Structure formats: structure tokens, C-alpha cells
Amino acid sequence: MIDLRGNLAWQVCIACLVLCPIKVMADDALTDLLAGTPDLPPVLAVAAMRADASGFVTRSEFLGSRRVSPEPLAVNEGTLFRVASVSKLVTALGFMRLVEQGKIDLDADVSEYLGFSLSPPGRETLVSSRMLLAHTSAVRDGDRYVLPPNESIRAFFDPGSIHYAEGAHYDNDHPPGAGYFHYANLNYGLLGTVIERVSGQRFDRYMQSQVLDPLSIEGSFNVNLLGADSRGNLSTLYRYENGQWLAQADDPASLQNPGMARVENPDGARDDGVAITLEDYVVGSNGTVFSPQGGLRITLPGLLRIARLLLNRGEIDGYRLLRAETISAMERVHWAYAPGQGDDYGGLFLSFGLGVQHFTGQHTARGGDRLYIGDEGGYLGHLGEAYGLLSGLFYRPQSGEALVYVINGISVDPSKYPGSYSSFYRWEESLLSELGPSGLADDGQVP
């Protein structure tokens, strides 16, 4: 999930939105992220919102540009971002609706829903939806985890297919059921395909009708289904190469009509990008087309509504999307890091539920998952990174607080600027330290 960037040489405009008597950005911490410092190169845009236990917005910041050409356009409350892997949490909400309805058994063999065997060749090991949600399925991304609409997701697991890639989509060393965690985007492409086969609807339309619209959230898993006003307020995601910003996703010039789809493999193959017609797409054949793992376009207020929904145990503004016990099941720890029991991604993944990441507040020798110095854990949510964007959604049931953010247009390779107290990137640490509780001292201990 790494994006490469160069140096920013652009005059960015700054827009701050004030909601009620909230704290307005007047200090240097976030403006420095735009302008850059001697120790940290600049970014193109920063947006963040925070709410207390009552849902009252206590902080709201929208700074920088959502687009740099043909002229700079400012980020605002209505800007929609492709929020990368935060999308997985929203996909999980849609999936659990079908579980609640009795149409999916979390522990049944998911092959029964997919219509083909997901077990590795020569093994009859059951892979369940629960494992896919929790990344303990033994499924791997390989070089590619999204296929065009005229192909079937089955090709990733068919030894006779060119997309089989010599079995790159299986982990033969850690079979399903062993409890080994390995984060894989393809898990959610499979879940999206199951949603289609069970519901009979295209994934993007199912998520619109069953999650986003009922929650009064402006957004879509298919940018071409958005209205004209929403499309006009999309944030383009950029890569900085050879002295210029290159649009990677949601460039207005490349948006297609609702009958087209664009293949996106931001972490793997770079030869995608051609829009392909959906005219002959067979529902239930290939949910990766609509990027269940990372393709949600949504506003920051929309993300905050998702966080509030989770804090309110599946209900918001009088509408119940899921039962409280379903939210609890999603949040329950399905995997916790132990040596030899999973890939912690440099200390970033230490505990995971069903589509929900646990942020335990640990400060480890490999970095850790604490949000700010003094964080003692208790946050849940998800992170995202793709095409030059970093995103996060955090909520803390104990205190009722919620925090969402987007950092767009990082001008260098993020891996060159790791955090100092966690496994977050340094830009994220700066933002989280500013928005998190202040006046907390570092204990200085590294287990």
C-alpha cells in the first residue's frame, strides 16, 4: 500500500469549515503538512473531523486542494474522496446485513456461495466468510487482485487460468483455519462477489440501496453512479512524477458513464486504467470490478456517520442498519498478534475483528498501533492507503468519540518517512497528535 511522490511545487489554497463553536485551525501542526517542513515534505490536502459522545462535531478542518488542474479547487465539507481500505469496513456492514437476514452463514464453506472451490488444489480445507472478513483465509493478493468485468474472479483460483499466477493467491504454508493473519485485498473482492450472488444485485448498487442511501450518506462504490454535483466535488488522487502531478484516480477528464468500469490494482499491476463496458457483466461473477476493498467515494461527514453508527450499536438518527449484537460480533477479536501467528505489517496490525481493526495503543519495537503519545488503546476502525491518499476512521466505544481523516497528495514515498512513536507514517502522526488528546506524556517504554 505504498505510493511514490516527488516534491510539491504548488500554491495550495486553504479552506477551513466552521461548524458550530468548534475549534478552528489556528496552530501550525496541520498547515505545516501543506507547506512542508525541513523534516517532512508537504502534502496537497488535509481533511479531518472529530465528534464527541453526543455526536457534536468538536473539530472540523478542510485544507488544501482537491484538484490542481486546470485550476486549483479547494477541499470542502462536500468533497468526496476515494478512501481506500476504509471501504472494507463499509463493505463488511453490507455483508453483515445478509448474515442477519439468514442468507449467509459466517462459518459455512464460502465456496457454496461463490459457486467454485476456494480450497487450495489437493486440499479440502474449508474457507469461511468469517475468515475472509478477518484476513485469516490463506487468500493472498498476488500481483493483481482486481479483474475486468468480462472475466471471472474464479480465474485467480483456476490452475488453467493465466491469472492463477502459479498459485500466488494461496498461502500453502498457513492454511485456512490455522488463525494466521495476512492482510489481503482479494478477501474483500470475494466477499463482494458473495454479496452479488446472494442478493442478486450488482455490488455497487447493493451497497447504495442497502447501506449508503438508508444512512443518508452521499457516496458510492461506483464513481459513475454519482450525480453531477458530487462528481464535480470529487478529489482527484495524484502521483508526483517528473516534476508534475499525475492523476491516478478520479480525474474528471477520465470519468466514464454508468455503463463503464475501470480496473484498479493500486498495489500491484500498473497496466490497468482502460475503461471497460459493463454491458455484458454477469452479476455474481466478479465483485472485484467495483473495488469492495478500496473503491468507496465518500465525504468526511459521511465517514463520521459510519463511525457514529458503530458507536450507536448499529443505529443512527432513528434508523437501524444492524442489530447491536451484530456490531458486537464484528468488533469481537478474531485474531490477535503473536509471534508466528500472522504478519503485523511492521507493528501496524496487532488485533482484528470482522472488517474492524483494533488499535491497541501498543508501542512496540516495530512501531505499534497507538494513535498518539499516551494513547492507551480502545480505538476501533480501519486505515486506508492508495493512489497517494492516506485515510483513517477511528471510534472509541468507551468514550463515544470518533475521528476521521484524509491526507491526499503525499509528495514523496511514504516509507521514507516512518513515524517516531508508531507504525503510522509521520504525516499521520502529526495529524493524530494534533487532533488527539493533548498534554499526555510519553512513557518512553518499548516492550
Rosetta blueprint (number, residue, H / E / L):
1 M L
2 I L
3 D L
4 L L
5 R L
6 G L
7 N L
8 L L
9 A L
10 W L
11 Q L
12 V L
13 C L
14 I E
15 A L
16 C L
17 L L
18 V L
19 L L
20 C L
21 P L
22 I L
23 K E
24 V L
25 M L
26 A L
27 D L
28 D L
29 A H
30 L H
31 T H
32 D H
33 L H
34 L H
35 A H
36 G L
37 T E
38 P L
39 D L
40 L E
41 P L
42 P L
43 V L
44 L L
45 A E
46 V E
47 A E
48 A E
49 M E
50 R E
51 A E
52 D L
53 A L
54 S L
55 G L
56 F L
57 V E
58 T E
59 R E
60 S E
61 E E
62 F E
63 L E
64 G E
65 S E
66 R E
67 R E
68 V L
69 S L
70 P L
71 E L
72 P L
73 L E
74 A E
75 V L
76 N L
77 E L
78 G L
79 T L
80 L E
81 F E
82 R E
83 V L
84 A L
85 S L
86 V H
87 S H
88 K H
89 L H
90 V H
91 T H
92 A H
93 L H
94 G H
95 F H
96 M H
97 R H
98 L H
99 V H
100 E H
101 Q L
102 G L
103 K L
104 I L
105 D L
106 L L
107 D L
108 A L
109 D E
110 V L
111 S H
112 E H
113 Y H
114 L H
115 G L
116 F L
117 S L
118 L L
119 S L
120 P L
121 P L
122 G L
123 R L
124 E L
125 T L
126 L L
127 V L
128 S E
129 S H
130 R H
131 M H
132 L H
133 L H
134 A H
135 H L
136 T L
137 S L
138 A L
139 V E
140 R L
141 D L
142 G L
143 D L
144 R L
145 Y L
146 V L
147 L L
148 P L
149 P L
150 N L
151 E L
152 S L
153 I H
154 R H
155 A H
156 F H
157 F H
158 D L
159 P L
160 G L
161 S L
162 I L
163 H L
164 Y L
165 A H
166 E H
167 G H
168 A L
169 H L
170 Y E
171 D L
172 N L
173 D L
174 H L
175 P L
176 P L
177 G L
178 A L
179 G L
180 Y L
181 F E
182 H L
183 Y L
184 A L
185 N L
186 L H
187 N H
188 Y H
189 G H
190 L H
191 L H
192 G H
193 T H
194 V H
195 I H
196 E H
197 R H
198 V H
199 S H
200 G L
201 Q L
202 R L
203 F H
204 D H
205 R H
206 Y H
207 M H
208 Q H
209 S H
210 Q H
211 V H
212 L H
213 D L
214 P L
215 L L
216 S L
217 I L
218 E L
219 G E
220 S E
221 F L
222 N L
223 V H
224 N H
225 L H
226 L L
227 G L
228 A H
229 D H
230 S H
231 R H
232 G H
233 N L
234 L E
235 S L
236 T L
237 L E
238 Y E
239 R E
240 Y E
241 E E
242 N L
243 G L
244 Q E
245 W E
246 L E
247 A E
248 Q E
249 A E
250 D L
251 D L
252 P H
253 A H
254 S H
255 L L
256 Q L
257 N L
258 P L
259 G L
260 M E
261 A E
262 R E
263 V L
264 E L
265 N L
266 P L
267 D L
268 G L
269 A L
270 R L
271 D L
272 D L
273 G L
274 V L
275 A E
276 I E
277 T E
278 L L
279 E L
280 D L
281 Y L
282 V L
283 V L
284 G L
285 S L
286 N L
287 G H
288 T H
289 V H
290 F H
291 S L
292 P L
293 Q L
294 G L
295 G L
296 L L
297 R E
298 I E
299 T L
300 L H
301 P H
302 G H
303 L H
304 L H
305 R H
306 I H
307 A H
308 R H
309 L H
310 L H
311 L H
312 N L
313 R L
314 G L
315 E E
316 I E
317 D L
318 G L
319 Y E
320 R E
321 L L
322 L L
323 R L
324 A H
325 E H
326 T H
327 I H
328 S H
329 A H
330 M H
331 E H
332 R L
333 V L
334 H L
335 W E
336 A E
337 Y L
338 A L
339 P L
340 G L
341 Q L
342 G E
343 D L
344 D L
345 Y L
346 G L
347 G L
348 L L
349 F L
350 L L
351 S E
352 F E
353 G L
354 L L
355 G L
356 V L
357 Q E
358 H E
359 F E
360 T L
361 G L
362 Q L
363 H L
364 T L
365 A L
366 R L
367 G L
368 G L
369 D L
370 R L
371 L L
372 Y L
373 I L
374 G L
375 D L
376 E L
377 G L
378 G L
379 Y E
380 L E
381 G E
382 H E
383 L E
384 G E
385 E E
386 A E
387 Y L
388 G L
389 L E
390 L E
391 S E
392 G E
393 L E
394 F E
395 Y E
396 R E
397 P L
398 Q L
399 S L
400 G L
401 E E
402 A E
403 L E
404 V E
405 Y E
406 V E
407 I E
408 N E
409 G L
410 I L
411 S L
412 V L
413 D L
414 P H
415 S H
416 K H
417 Y L
418 P E
419 G L
420 S L
421 Y L
422 S L
423 S L
424 F L
425 Y E
426 R H
427 W H
428 E H
429 E H
430 S H
431 L H
432 L H
433 S H
434 E H
435 L H
436 G L
437 P L
438 S L
439 G L
440 L L
441 A L
442 D L
443 D L
444 G L
445 Q L
446 V L
447 P L
